[in-house]
Amino acid sequence: MNEIWIPLILLVVAMLYASVGHGGASGYLAIMALFGFSAEVMRPTALLLNLFVSGIAFVQFQRAGHFKWRLFWPFALASMPFAWLGARIDLDPLIYERILAVCLLVAVARLLGLFGRGDRPVTLPPPSLALFIGAVLGLVSGMIGIGGGILLSPLLLVFGWSTAKESAGISAAFIFVNSASGLIGLGDLSPVLTGHHLLWIVAVVVGGTIGGRTGALRITEVRLKQVLSAVLMLASLKLFFA
């Protein structure tokens, strides 16, 4: 039964995350945590699926003019080597679960729209600050198996460094480069070279294409994001208290 339900759930997760420029790693990790997968499988799987969905989302947002290279490059320049380094760190399973649980809570807040930029004009951050933030987010991303967009986009919005749509385009590119660096850092991809992972890739590509191009209908999207937020919250609580 899991062979049917997991791809369907991943398709919906990819669709929702791609609609806001994210790869969906936090969602994939939450689903795998609920189904009892080990960290050795979760990290490379989430990064691999992330790579496909964030790439699709980036192309769509970049074509629509929602990508600002001047804002992207300092974050990415520092994050890529640290994502590689983070992926090479073997965390204690308990520490891994706690860090992941916190990141899932951030993802819940992002999906529920708790971060906003108000009416302030958009300004670029100092390059030194962007480099520092990129390095920290890259390290965390590599350690737990996400691309970091779910952590970067709230900062872009809260500090008024981008519009919502620019945040989506920049986050998608940020996720793509960090996911690639993380996969290279992991080295051993044998846990994701299986038949059912191919089906998962197809599912997230379909979902990511739908989400990246058109998104969901507004009412349906809001409702689905509420459901997904509940799933992420449940997974976070499971990781905290299991």
Backbone bond lengths (Angstrom), bond angles and torsions (degrees), N, CA, C in turn:
res aa  C-N    CA-C-N  psi(-1)  N-CA   C-N-CA  omega(-1)  CA-C   N-CA-C  phi
1 M - - - 1.460 - - 1.530 111.99 -
2 N 1.370 115.93 -38.50 1.459 119.68 178.61 1.515 112.19 -60.29
3 E 1.345 116.72 -30.97 1.462 120.97 -179.97 1.521 111.44 -62.19
4 I 1.328 117.16 -22.98 1.465 121.71 179.26 1.524 110.89 -94.41
5 W 1.334 116.28 -46.28 1.454 120.16 -173.09 1.522 113.26 -70.80
6 I 1.318 117.54 -41.32 1.466 119.46 -176.32 1.525 111.97 -60.85
7 P 1.345 120.93 -49.23 1.469 119.48 177.76 1.528 113.08 -59.74
8 L 1.327 117.62 -38.33 1.464 120.51 179.55 1.528 111.13 -65.10
9 I 1.322 115.76 -42.72 1.464 119.67 178.37 1.525 110.47 -65.34
10 L 1.330 116.76 -42.50 1.463 120.87 179.13 1.519 111.36 -62.45
11 L 1.328 117.36 -36.65 1.467 121.12 177.97 1.527 110.37 -60.23
12 V 1.322 116.65 -46.24 1.469 120.56 -179.85 1.528 110.67 -65.75
13 V 1.326 116.68 -42.59 1.462 121.07 178.80 1.527 110.28 -60.11
14 A 1.329 117.12 -47.13 1.464 121.35 179.93 1.522 111.00 -61.01
15 M 1.325 117.52 -41.32 1.462 121.70 -179.60 1.528 110.98 -61.02
16 L 1.324 116.90 -46.67 1.458 121.08 -177.92 1.525 111.81 -67.48
17 Y 1.321 116.52 -45.17 1.461 119.38 -178.50 1.527 111.37 -67.50
18 A 1.330 117.76 -41.13 1.461 120.65 -179.95 1.517 111.36 -63.20
19 S 1.329 117.54 -29.54 1.461 120.74 -179.26 1.522 112.07 -66.69
20 V 1.347 117.80 -18.73 1.460 121.00 176.72 1.530 110.95 -116.47
21 G 1.347 116.74 17.59 1.456 121.01 174.26 1.510 115.29 81.94
22 H 1.321 118.22 19.60 1.458 121.19 -179.70 1.519 111.05 -111.00
23 G 1.348 115.38 157.60 1.456 119.72 -178.14 1.513 113.84 -85.83
24 G 1.336 117.12 -22.58 1.457 120.38 175.75 1.511 115.87 97.67
25 A 1.342 118.54 8.43 1.468 119.91 -174.80 1.520 112.47 -57.29
26 S 1.332 117.31 -41.85 1.464 118.90 -179.48 1.521 110.70 -61.76
27 G 1.329 116.86 -36.85 1.462 120.56 176.22 1.512 112.33 -67.70
28 Y 1.344 116.62 -43.70 1.470 120.14 179.30 1.528 110.53 -63.06
29 L 1.340 115.77 -41.75 1.462 119.75 179.41 1.528 111.08 -63.94
30 A 1.334 116.05 -38.96 1.461 119.63 178.76 1.524 111.00 -63.16
31 I 1.329 116.31 -44.28 1.467 120.49 179.74 1.524 110.28 -62.89
32 M 1.332 116.63 -45.90 1.465 119.71 -179.29 1.523 111.63 -65.49
33 A 1.351 116.64 -35.11 1.462 119.78 177.46 1.525 110.58 -64.40
34 L 1.322 116.09 -41.13 1.464 119.90 179.73 1.525 111.74 -66.11
35 F 1.345 116.09 -31.34 1.462 119.96 179.65 1.531 112.43 -90.58
36 G 1.335 117.41 3.49 1.456 120.90 171.65 1.514 116.51 82.35
37 F 1.339 118.80 24.05 1.461 120.62 177.41 1.526 109.92 -74.77
38 S 1.330 116.53 153.06 1.463 121.67 179.89 1.521 110.30 -83.58
39 A 1.347 115.81 161.05 1.462 121.04 179.18 1.519 111.35 -61.14
40 E 1.345 117.41 -32.27 1.465 120.93 -179.77 1.523 111.83 -62.66
41 V 1.316 116.75 -28.75 1.465 121.50 177.62 1.521 110.82 -92.44
42 M 1.321 116.78 -37.01 1.462 121.12 -173.78 1.519 112.59 -63.84
43 R 1.324 117.64 -46.87 1.471 119.98 -174.51 1.522 112.80 -61.56
44 P 1.339 119.49 -56.60 1.468 118.28 -178.99 1.518 113.03 -64.94
45 T 1.330 117.32 -33.43 1.462 120.01 179.71 1.520 110.68 -64.96
46 A 1.333 116.79 -47.58 1.463 120.55 -179.40 1.526 111.26 -62.07
47 L 1.324 116.97 -41.57 1.465 120.34 -179.92 1.523 111.47 -65.96
48 L 1.330 116.57 -40.30 1.464 120.15 -179.90 1.527 110.98 -65.08
49 L 1.318 117.26 -47.53 1.464 120.70 178.48 1.528 110.49 -63.88
50 N 1.324 115.53 -38.51 1.461 121.78 177.17 1.521 111.89 -56.38
51 L 1.322 115.24 -42.73 1.458 121.72 -176.52 1.523 110.75 -57.98
52 F 1.317 116.76 -45.10 1.463 121.11 -178.59 1.525 111.49 -68.37
53 V 1.320 116.80 -49.20 1.467 120.28 -173.60 1.526 111.64 -70.34
54 S 1.316 117.72 -42.85 1.465 119.98 -179.91 1.521 111.09 -66.11
55 G 1.340 116.88 -35.47 1.464 119.76 176.57 1.513 111.85 -62.23
56 I 1.326 116.34 -43.95 1.464 121.06 178.13 1.526 110.20 -63.59
57 A 1.330 116.87 -45.97 1.464 121.07 -178.86 1.522 111.15 -62.83
58 F 1.342 116.63 -42.01 1.462 119.40 -179.49 1.523 111.57 -61.34
59 V 1.321 117.38 -45.33 1.468 120.68 -179.92 1.521 110.44 -56.93
60 Q 1.332 116.87 -43.90 1.458 120.50 -177.83 1.527 111.86 -66.86
61 F 1.318 117.63 -45.90 1.461 120.14 -178.88 1.527 111.66 -71.19
62 Q 1.336 117.30 -34.61 1.463 119.99 178.54 1.520 110.78 -67.13
63 R 1.318 116.73 -40.97 1.463 120.67 177.82 1.521 111.51 -62.37
64 A 1.314 115.88 -32.40 1.470 120.40 -179.54 1.528 112.12 -83.11
65 G 1.332 116.85 0.67 1.457 120.77 176.56 1.517 115.07 84.97
66 H 1.329 117.38 20.34 1.460 120.81 -176.69 1.524 111.41 -107.10
67 F 1.326 116.17 49.11 1.461 120.53 178.05 1.516 108.35 -142.14
68 K 1.325 116.36 129.77 1.463 122.26 -177.60 1.535 108.39 -120.30
69 W 1.330 115.93 104.81 1.459 121.38 -176.54 1.526 111.94 -59.63
70 R 1.335 117.43 -39.77 1.465 121.18 -178.08 1.525 111.97 -59.78
71 L 1.308 116.65 -31.67 1.459 120.71 178.47 1.524 111.58 -83.49
72 F 1.316 116.31 -33.14 1.462 120.84 -174.02 1.520 113.88 -73.79
73 W 1.343 117.44 -44.27 1.459 119.66 -164.22 1.537 114.85 -61.99
74 P 1.365 120.98 -41.29 1.473 116.59 -178.83 1.523 113.28 -67.05
75 F 1.333 116.81 -36.78 1.468 119.11 176.12 1.530 110.67 -61.46
76 A 1.335 116.06 -46.96 1.465 120.83 -176.02 1.523 112.15 -69.97
77 L 1.333 116.72 -39.26 1.462 120.65 -177.54 1.525 111.45 -57.79
78 A 1.321 116.32 -41.58 1.465 119.89 -179.67 1.523 112.42 -82.76
79 S 1.319 116.77 -31.45 1.468 119.15 -173.40 1.524 113.06 -73.22
80 M 1.334 117.83 -35.75 1.467 119.65 -173.00 1.526 113.69 -60.26
81 P 1.351 119.29 -50.96 1.475 117.20 179.08 1.523 112.84 -65.32
82 F 1.335 117.11 -32.31 1.459 119.16 -179.82 1.521 111.85 -76.04
83 A 1.331 117.63 -29.21 1.468 119.79 173.28 1.524 109.88 -65.49
84 W 1.329 116.24 -39.88 1.472 121.23 176.03 1.530 109.91 -61.55
85 L 1.346 115.65 -45.33 1.463 120.21 -179.81 1.525 111.03 -64.63
86 G 1.328 116.64 -44.54 1.457 120.48 -179.35 1.512 112.73 -60.81
87 A 1.330 116.15 -36.68 1.465 120.08 -179.84 1.519 111.96 -66.67
88 R 1.317 117.25 -23.14 1.462 121.26 -178.77 1.532 112.50 -87.57
89 I 1.323 116.28 -4.01 1.464 120.75 179.09 1.526 109.48 -89.56
90 D 1.311 116.23 123.43 1.464 121.30 177.07 1.524 109.00 -91.12
91 L 1.318 115.49 104.87 1.452 120.34 -178.99 1.524 111.28 -81.53
92 D 1.315 115.26 148.84 1.460 119.95 168.81 1.531 107.91 -59.27
93 P 1.334 118.18 135.49 1.475 120.32 -177.02 1.523 113.75 -51.92
94 L 1.334 117.66 -37.34 1.464 120.49 -179.13 1.526 110.84 -68.08
95 I 1.338 116.96 -42.75 1.464 120.73 178.16 1.523 110.14 -64.63
96 Y 1.338 116.02 -42.41 1.464 120.63 178.12 1.522 110.75 -57.01
97 E 1.323 116.51 -45.82 1.463 120.60 -177.42 1.520 111.47 -65.66
98 R 1.333 118.08 -36.98 1.464 120.76 -179.79 1.529 111.14 -69.46
99 I 1.325 117.13 -43.63 1.465 119.89 178.75 1.520 110.29 -63.73
100 L 1.322 116.40 -43.85 1.459 120.79 178.96 1.524 110.70 -61.76
101 A 1.327 117.24 -40.19 1.465 120.85 -179.87 1.523 111.28 -60.69
102 V 1.336 116.93 -41.88 1.465 120.62 178.13 1.525 110.53 -64.28
103 C 1.332 117.21 -43.26 1.466 120.91 179.28 1.525 111.36 -63.30
104 L 1.317 117.21 -35.01 1.463 120.35 177.37 1.523 110.72 -66.14
105 L 1.325 117.48 -35.45 1.460 120.25 177.21 1.527 110.87 -66.65
106 V 1.333 117.12 -37.91 1.464 120.56 174.80 1.527 110.07 -62.66
107 A 1.332 115.82 -40.56 1.462 120.24 178.47 1.523 111.18 -62.12
108 V 1.328 117.05 -38.85 1.467 120.95 177.69 1.526 110.07 -61.17
109 A 1.329 116.06 -46.64 1.462 120.09 179.79 1.521 111.42 -61.35
110 R 1.335 116.04 -39.38 1.473 119.86 179.91 1.520 110.63 -66.57
111 L 1.318 117.89 -44.50 1.462 121.47 -179.11 1.524 111.84 -64.40
112 L 1.323 116.96 -33.37 1.463 120.84 -179.28 1.527 112.53 -84.02
113 G 1.337 116.41 2.08 1.461 120.16 175.47 1.512 114.26 72.72
114 L 1.331 117.62 32.16 1.460 120.32 -178.26 1.520 112.77 -80.94
115 F 1.328 117.53 -9.24 1.456 120.85 177.99 1.522 108.61 -105.90
116 G 1.301 116.61 133.04 1.464 120.54 178.65 1.514 109.55 -150.52
117 R 1.321 116.21 164.50 1.462 120.15 -176.86 1.514 112.68 -108.51
118 G 1.353 117.17 -2.75 1.455 118.96 179.63 1.515 111.75 65.08
119 D 1.351 115.77 -145.07 1.466 120.93 -176.55 1.519 112.34 -107.60
120 R 1.327 117.88 15.33 1.453 120.08 -178.73 1.521 111.09 -71.56
121 P 1.348 116.98 147.73 1.466 119.00 176.48 1.522 110.57 -68.97
122 V 1.325 115.70 151.54 1.462 120.96 179.70 1.518 109.67 -76.08
123 T 1.330 117.02 129.45 1.456 122.75 176.45 1.519 108.93 -131.43
124 L 1.336 116.59 151.07 1.458 120.78 178.58 1.526 110.19 -84.80
125 P 1.334 118.21 141.65 1.465 120.55 177.08 1.523 110.17 -73.67
126 P 1.331 118.38 157.40 1.466 120.19 173.36 1.529 109.48 -59.38
127 P 1.335 118.31 137.48 1.473 120.13 -178.74 1.522 113.24 -54.38
128 S 1.345 117.23 -37.86 1.467 119.52 -179.27 1.525 111.22 -63.63
129 L 1.330 116.91 -39.05 1.463 120.52 178.25 1.522 110.82 -68.12
130 A 1.333 116.35 -41.74 1.466 120.39 178.85 1.525 110.85 -63.36
131 L 1.330 116.97 -38.96 1.464 120.55 177.99 1.528 110.87 -63.92
132 F 1.327 116.59 -42.68 1.468 120.41 179.80 1.526 111.03 -64.39
133 I 1.322 116.38 -47.03 1.467 120.32 179.33 1.524 110.35 -61.74
134 G 1.333 116.58 -42.70 1.458 120.53 179.22 1.516 112.05 -59.63
135 A 1.335 116.65 -41.75 1.467 120.56 -179.96 1.527 111.19 -63.94
136 V 1.329 116.86 -44.83 1.470 120.83 -179.48 1.525 110.80 -64.32
137 L 1.333 115.95 -47.03 1.464 119.56 -178.94 1.525 111.28 -66.00
138 G 1.328 117.02 -36.51 1.459 120.40 177.98 1.519 111.66 -63.34
139 L 1.330 116.59 -42.99 1.466 120.69 -179.80 1.531 110.90 -63.44
140 V 1.327 116.37 -47.33 1.469 120.43 179.13 1.525 110.64 -62.82
141 S 1.332 115.91 -42.06 1.464 120.48 -178.78 1.516 111.49 -60.71
142 G 1.327 116.44 -46.11 1.455 119.89 -179.81 1.512 112.91 -64.95
143 M 1.329 116.81 -36.45 1.465 120.34 -177.20 1.520 112.63 -67.91
144 I 1.345 117.14 -37.12 1.466 118.22 -174.19 1.519 113.42 -106.63
145 G 1.356 117.99 -10.76 1.459 119.59 175.12 1.510 114.95 92.19
146 I 1.357 116.57 40.05 1.461 120.66 173.43 1.520 108.13 -126.25
147 G 1.323 116.36 171.89 1.456 119.92 179.32 1.510 113.59 -90.62
148 G 1.326 116.95 -15.55 1.458 121.01 176.73 1.512 115.41 95.20
149 G 1.323 117.81 -7.07 1.457 119.90 -178.92 1.510 113.05 -64.73
150 I 1.326 116.59 -33.15 1.464 120.72 -179.70 1.525 110.74 -67.46
151 L 1.345 116.87 -20.19 1.455 122.23 176.95 1.522 111.59 -95.67
152 L 1.341 117.24 -32.70 1.459 121.08 -178.78 1.525 112.20 -74.99
153 S 1.318 117.54 -44.40 1.466 119.86 -173.32 1.532 113.33 -59.76
154 P 1.355 120.04 -39.54 1.470 117.38 176.19 1.523 112.88 -60.53
155 L 1.335 117.06 -36.96 1.463 120.42 179.04 1.524 110.80 -65.75
156 L 1.327 116.75 -43.07 1.462 120.70 178.98 1.522 111.14 -59.47
157 L 1.323 116.32 -38.91 1.463 120.91 -176.85 1.528 112.17 -80.17
158 V 1.318 117.11 -44.48 1.463 120.73 -176.98 1.525 111.56 -63.45
159 F 1.342 117.19 -41.03 1.460 120.93 -177.44 1.526 113.10 -90.25
160 G 1.336 116.96 2.91 1.450 119.81 176.12 1.514 114.12 69.72
161 W 1.341 116.90 32.56 1.459 120.68 -179.69 1.527 112.73 -87.65
162 S 1.321 117.69 -11.53 1.465 120.48 179.33 1.521 109.54 -159.63
163 T 1.318 115.25 163.95 1.456 120.37 169.74 1.528 108.41 -78.82
164 A 1.314 116.60 172.12 1.467 120.11 -179.40 1.523 111.08 -62.10
165 K 1.330 117.29 -42.94 1.462 119.98 -178.08 1.522 111.38 -71.86
166 E 1.334 117.25 -37.10 1.462 119.44 175.25 1.524 110.44 -64.49
167 S 1.320 116.38 -37.64 1.463 120.45 176.64 1.521 110.92 -59.33
168 A 1.331 116.39 -39.91 1.465 120.44 179.30 1.524 111.15 -64.09
169 G 1.334 117.08 -45.99 1.462 120.56 -179.36 1.514 112.66 -65.34
170 I 1.332 116.75 -42.68 1.460 120.98 -179.66 1.525 110.84 -68.88
171 S 1.323 116.37 -41.11 1.467 120.08 179.27 1.519 111.50 -62.77
172 A 1.338 116.75 -39.94 1.465 120.37 179.85 1.525 110.82 -60.80
173 A 1.337 116.57 -45.68 1.461 120.19 178.97 1.527 111.16 -66.40
174 F 1.327 116.59 -40.28 1.465 122.32 178.82 1.524 110.75 -60.68
175 I 1.319 115.69 -43.83 1.464 121.27 178.80 1.523 110.95 -63.55
176 F 1.326 116.36 -42.00 1.471 120.50 -177.35 1.526 110.91 -61.39
177 V 1.343 117.18 -50.36 1.468 119.38 -175.90 1.524 111.23 -68.59
178 N 1.328 117.69 -36.09 1.465 119.77 179.19 1.520 112.14 -71.97
179 S 1.329 116.73 -36.44 1.466 119.84 177.33 1.522 110.43 -64.14
180 A 1.333 116.49 -41.60 1.461 120.52 177.86 1.527 110.64 -63.56
181 S 1.334 116.88 -44.63 1.465 120.69 179.28 1.521 111.21 -63.90
182 G 1.336 116.31 -40.83 1.459 120.24 178.96 1.513 112.52 -63.82
183 L 1.325 116.84 -41.54 1.465 120.45 178.49 1.524 111.05 -63.48
184 I 1.332 116.44 -40.94 1.464 120.12 177.70 1.528 109.85 -63.75
185 G 1.331 116.35 -40.50 1.458 120.49 179.27 1.515 113.16 -64.53
186 L 1.323 117.08 -36.44 1.468 120.40 179.22 1.518 111.65 -65.54
187 G 1.341 116.28 -37.30 1.463 120.38 176.61 1.510 113.55 76.68
188 D 1.312 117.93 -64.83 1.466 122.48 -176.95 1.526 109.61 -84.08
189 L 1.335 116.29 108.06 1.461 121.19 -179.49 1.523 112.18 -103.37
190 S 1.332 117.15 12.08 1.465 119.60 -178.48 1.529 113.57 -58.46
191 P 1.374 119.36 -31.33 1.467 117.60 178.94 1.524 114.43 -63.39
192 V 1.353 117.74 -19.37 1.470 119.27 -177.17 1.529 112.14 -109.42
193 L 1.308 117.50 3.66 1.465 120.34 -179.67 1.523 109.73 -97.01
194 T 1.316 115.55 60.81 1.460 121.29 -179.82 1.522 109.67 -127.59
195 G 1.322 115.86 167.54 1.459 120.84 -176.74 1.513 113.62 -62.52
196 H 1.336 116.97 -43.01 1.466 117.69 -176.87 1.518 112.08 -70.72
197 H 1.343 117.92 -25.09 1.457 119.83 176.15 1.526 111.10 -67.65
198 L 1.321 117.23 -32.64 1.465 120.07 176.14 1.522 110.23 -62.04
199 L 1.325 116.46 -41.25 1.465 120.59 177.29 1.524 110.60 -64.94
200 W 1.317 116.87 -38.38 1.465 120.29 177.57 1.525 111.03 -63.41
201 I 1.336 116.61 -40.23 1.463 120.47 178.83 1.521 110.68 -62.16
202 V 1.330 116.11 -45.06 1.468 120.10 178.08 1.527 110.04 -59.10
203 A 1.327 116.52 -42.48 1.464 120.98 -178.45 1.526 111.60 -62.40
204 V 1.330 117.32 -45.82 1.465 118.84 -177.31 1.525 111.69 -74.20
205 V 1.331 117.69 -29.29 1.468 119.79 175.59 1.525 110.03 -64.53
206 V 1.329 116.39 -44.08 1.471 120.30 177.40 1.527 110.04 -62.71
207 G 1.326 116.54 -49.27 1.458 119.95 179.85 1.511 112.48 -63.32
208 G 1.333 117.00 -42.38 1.453 120.87 179.76 1.514 112.64 -64.74
209 T 1.328 116.90 -37.02 1.466 120.78 178.33 1.523 110.70 -65.35
210 I 1.328 116.15 -44.59 1.468 119.96 178.32 1.529 110.65 -62.77
211 G 1.329 116.09 -47.80 1.457 119.96 -178.40 1.508 113.08 -66.70
212 G 1.344 117.06 -41.87 1.449 120.71 -178.31 1.515 113.17 -67.80
213 R 1.323 117.44 -35.07 1.467 120.44 -176.70 1.516 112.77 -82.98
214 T 1.301 116.16 -48.55 1.464 118.68 -171.66 1.515 113.73 -124.71
215 G 1.321 119.55 -21.75 1.451 121.52 -172.52 1.514 109.74 69.76
216 A 1.306 115.26 -179.57 1.459 119.56 175.91 1.518 109.13 -89.48
217 L 1.324 116.56 166.30 1.451 120.22 171.50 1.519 108.12 -60.32
218 R 1.332 117.23 144.67 1.455 120.62 -170.44 1.530 113.06 -54.90
219 I 1.302 117.67 -49.86 1.466 119.79 -177.52 1.523 110.25 -64.91
220 T 1.342 115.47 -45.53 1.459 119.62 -179.85 1.520 110.81 -62.94
221 E 1.340 116.60 -39.45 1.455 120.62 -179.02 1.523 110.73 -62.52
222 V 1.318 116.63 -45.02 1.459 119.93 179.67 1.523 110.74 -60.30
223 R 1.322 116.40 -44.87 1.461 120.57 -178.73 1.525 111.09 -65.04
224 L 1.333 116.33 -43.46 1.458 119.90 -179.42 1.526 111.37 -66.26
225 K 1.332 116.48 -36.79 1.458 119.28 177.87 1.524 111.15 -65.33
226 Q 1.319 116.54 -34.26 1.459 119.64 175.78 1.527 110.90 -65.37
227 V 1.324 116.18 -41.43 1.463 120.55 178.16 1.524 110.15 -65.15
228 L 1.339 116.33 -45.52 1.460 120.39 179.86 1.525 110.50 -62.66
229 S 1.323 116.95 -39.27 1.463 120.52 177.69 1.519 110.85 -60.63
230 A 1.330 116.53 -39.16 1.465 120.45 177.91 1.523 110.85 -64.50
231 V 1.335 116.62 -39.25 1.466 120.90 178.08 1.527 110.47 -64.61
232 L 1.342 116.42 -44.42 1.457 120.51 179.04 1.525 110.78 -63.10
233 M 1.323 116.34 -40.70 1.457 120.24 178.82 1.528 110.92 -63.78
234 L 1.325 116.27 -42.58 1.463 120.42 178.62 1.520 110.84 -61.88
235 A 1.339 116.37 -43.86 1.464 120.31 179.10 1.525 110.83 -64.16
236 S 1.342 116.40 -40.00 1.461 120.34 179.17 1.524 111.00 -62.37
237 L 1.333 116.60 -45.17 1.465 120.34 178.79 1.525 111.44 -63.47
238 K 1.335 115.92 -37.97 1.462 119.84 178.11 1.525 110.71 -62.92
239 L 1.341 116.70 -41.42 1.457 120.68 -179.61 1.529 111.32 -68.88
240 F 1.331 116.82 -35.33 1.461 120.52 179.83 1.525 112.58 -69.47
241 F 1.338 116.30 -41.22 1.457 119.74 -168.38 1.523 114.93 -111.96
242 A 1.358 117.15 -4.49 1.468 118.82 -179.23 1.524 110.15 -67.98
